[in-house]
Amino acid sequence: MAVASENGCLLRVAVVSPKYYRPTEPINEKQVVEYQIGQIDHPELLEEHVALVAALRECGVDVVEVEPNPLQPYALNVRDSAVMIGHQLFAGSMGKDVRRSEPFWIIPQIGHATDAVFLNSGHLEGGDVFLLADAVLVGLSERTDKAGAAALAEATDRRVIPVPLRPGVLHLDTALNLVGQELMVAPDLVEDFGALRRQVAGLGVVSILEITSAEAWELETNFLFVGPAAAVCSAASSKGRVILEDRGIAVVPVPMTQHHRIGGSVRCATLPLDRTS
């Protein structure tokens, strides 16, 4: 198994049911807002997960359903618990205590109990990691720090490019995504957008698709490619869906309203384990 890009044909992916989701003290800005509006509709959240799994399987993806743990209310956002870079799985080093145990529970269930790499310092979550040609973008966010990015750089043979984000930005995948050879990004969420533009120019990115911070707040960047010409995204997506469809990419919409209220969407809820190059 290997993952070398963000848009190769997705063969295998892990998910975790939100069966044991429960609200805690808010752990991101989205939750601060949404928990004041009202409780998460848990039955609807479960229905959204079922719809996501069905959509992935209809796309021909082998879905590994990790047994949920009642002590891990946020494990539904499984992306953060680990990241596959090439043939190597790297364990997440979670930035919040309530999520700290997730990698130790999830990784053995996806077949990497003995070969996963656990970083020796800092915090790093999978939502902050994007794979480019011969390089890895790592967001310095609310959950991933400089020490975590440096530890990953020591452990992988790929060049690691830290991307400092504005205060309050949860993960890199709430600020950007890759659409083929184009980078879809909210410049206002990146500390030095000019530097990011220069860095990705030599890594196969041919143009920049700018979106607003308001669009990023609605998780417009949080979609998942299941192949070079197909992506699964939230049914509520507007800007992201238009960008994808304008480029001839088939969009598979799934309901994600309650996932959004927790602070995640399709990319957050999936952990790619195997893609064609």
N, C-alpha and C positions, 0 to 999 in steps of 0.2 A: 504494500500500500504506500502511496505517496501523494502529496499535494504540492504542486509546483507553481500554481497560479490561482487567480480568483475566478477564472471563467472557463477552465477546461471542463470537459464532460464529467459531471459529478456522478461517481459510482457508488459511494457509500457515505452515510452521514449518521451522526448520533443525535438523539433528542432525549429530553427528559420531560415526562408528564408533569404538569403543574398540580398534580393531585394534592400535594402537601403545601401548596402556596398558602401563606397567611401574612397579613400585614404586620410589619414590625415598625419601629421608628423609621421614618423615611430615610432611605439610603441614597437617593439621588433627587435632583431638582424636580423632575417630572412627578415623583411621588409626593413631594412637598405640596405641589399644586393639586394633584388629583385626589389625594387623601382628604383634602379639605372639601372637595366637591361631593364625595360619597364613597362608599365601599366598593371594592372591586367585585364584579359579578362573577363569583367563582364557577357556577355551572357554565356560564358563557365562555369563561377562560378555558375550561376543559374542552368545550365544543370547538373552540378555535384551534386547540392543539390537535384534536382528532382530524380537523379539516386540513391542517398543515401536513400531517403525516400522510393522509390520503393523497394530497396533491403531489408530494414528493414521490410517492410510490407510483402514481400515474405517469410521472415523468421518467420512470424506469430506475429510480434510485433505490438502493438497498438501505433501508432505514433500521438502524440499531436503536431499539427502545430501551434505554437505561432504566433500571428499577429505581423509582424515586425514593428518597430518604425523608422520613417525617421530620428530621432535624435540619433539613436544608430547604427553607421556604423559597429561595430564589434560584434553585438549580435549574428551573425551566430555561433560564438564559445560559444554556450549556456552553455557548461559544467561549465564555470567559474562563472556563475551567482548564482549557488546554488549547494548543495550536499545533497542527501538523505542518512542518516545514520540510519539504522534500520527503525523505523516508523516516524522518525523526519526529516523534511526538514530544513536545515540551509541555510540562505541567504548568498551569497557571499558579501564580503566587498572589493570592487574592488580597485586594486592598481593604476589605471590610471583614471584621471578625465574624459576622454572621454567615459569611460565605467561605471562610478559611478552610473548612473540611471538604468542600466539594471535589477538588481534584483527587483526593485520596479515596473517595467513594466511586467516582465516575470512571477513572482511568482503568482500574482492573476490569470493569465491565465492558470496555471497548477493546480489550485484547492487548493492552500494553502494560500489564502489571509489572513486568520485569525490565522493560527497555525504555520506559519514559525517562526523560531528563528533568530533574528537579533543579531549578536555578538556586544558586548558593547565596543570593542576596537580593534585596529590593522587592518590589511588587511589579507584577506583569500579568495582565489579563488579555485573553484572546480577542476581545472586542477592540483592542488597540493595535492589532497586527494585521497588516496587508502585505500580500506577496506581489512583488513586481519582478521584472526580468533581472535575475541575479542579485536582487536586493529585497530588503524587508523594511517597510515603513512601520515605525512604532510610535504611537501617540503617547505623549507625556501628558497625562490627563488626571482626572480625579482618582483614578484607580491604578495607573501605571506610572512609576517614577524613573528618574535617571538611573538609579542603581539597578532596577529591573531590566531596563533597556541595555545597560552595559553588560549585565550578566548574560543576557541572550546573545549579545555580540560575541562574547567569549566562547559561547557554547555552540554556535552555528558557523558554518563556513560561508554564509551569505553576508554581504554587507548590510549592516543595520543602520538605518537613517532615522534618528529621533525627530519627531514632529511635535514641538511644544504647542499645546492648545491653551486657549483662554481659560481663566479660572471658571469652574463650574461645569465645563464640558466633561461629560461622563466618560465617553470612549471616542476613539478615532472614527469608529463606524457610525457615530451619530453626526459626524462632520463631513465625511467624504465616502466615496466608493469609486471603484473603477468600472468604466463602461467601455469594454474593449481597450482601445489605446487612448481613451480619454479619461481625464480625472474629473469627476463630479464632486464639487467641494463648496462649502460655505466659507468664503475667505475671512469673514468676521470672527470665525471661531478658531482661527489659526493665529498663533502669536506673530509669525513672520511669513506671510503669504508669499512674498517675493522670493524668500529663500526656498520655500517648498516648490514653487514653480521652477526655479533653476535646478533644484536637485532631481526632480522627476523628468526633466527634459531629456536627460541622457539615459533614461531607463525605459524607453519605449513609449512614453506618454507623449502624444503628438499635439494635444490641445486640452484646454481647461474649460469645463462647464460650470459656470458659477451659479450658485443658488443662494438664497437669503438665509439668514439665521432663523427666521420664522419658519421657513420650509424645513430646515434641519430639525427644528424643535418638533415638527410633525413626523420626524423619522423618515423623511423622503429618501435618504441615502441607505436605508437599512433593508436592502433586498439581497437576494441570493441567486447567483447564476447556477443553473443546473446544466448548462452547456453554453457554447459561444453565442448561440442565437436564441436562448430561452432563459427566463428568470422568474423566480417566484417572488411576489411582492405583496404588500398589504393591499386589500381591496379598497382601502381608503386613500391610497396613494394618488396624488394628482401630478405634481411636477416630476417625480421620479418615473412614473408610468409613461408620461409624455416623452421624456428623454429616451427611455428604452424603446418605445414603439416607433418614434421618429427615426430610429436607427435600425429598424427592421427586426428588433428583438421581440420574440413572442413572450407575452406576459401572462403568467398564471397567477390570478389574484386569489388571496385567501383572507378571511376575516381575521383581524388582529386588534380589534378595538380595546379589549381588556389588557392584552399584552402591551399596547402603547401606554396605557395608563400606569403600568408598572415601570415603564421606561425602556422597553425593548420592542423588537419586531422580528421579522423573518430571519435576518442574519444572526441576531442575538440568540434565537431559539434553535440554532443548528450548528453542529460542529463537523465540518467536512473531514473525512478520514481517508478518502481515496478519490483522486481525479485523474483523468487522462491529461497528459502534458500538452 
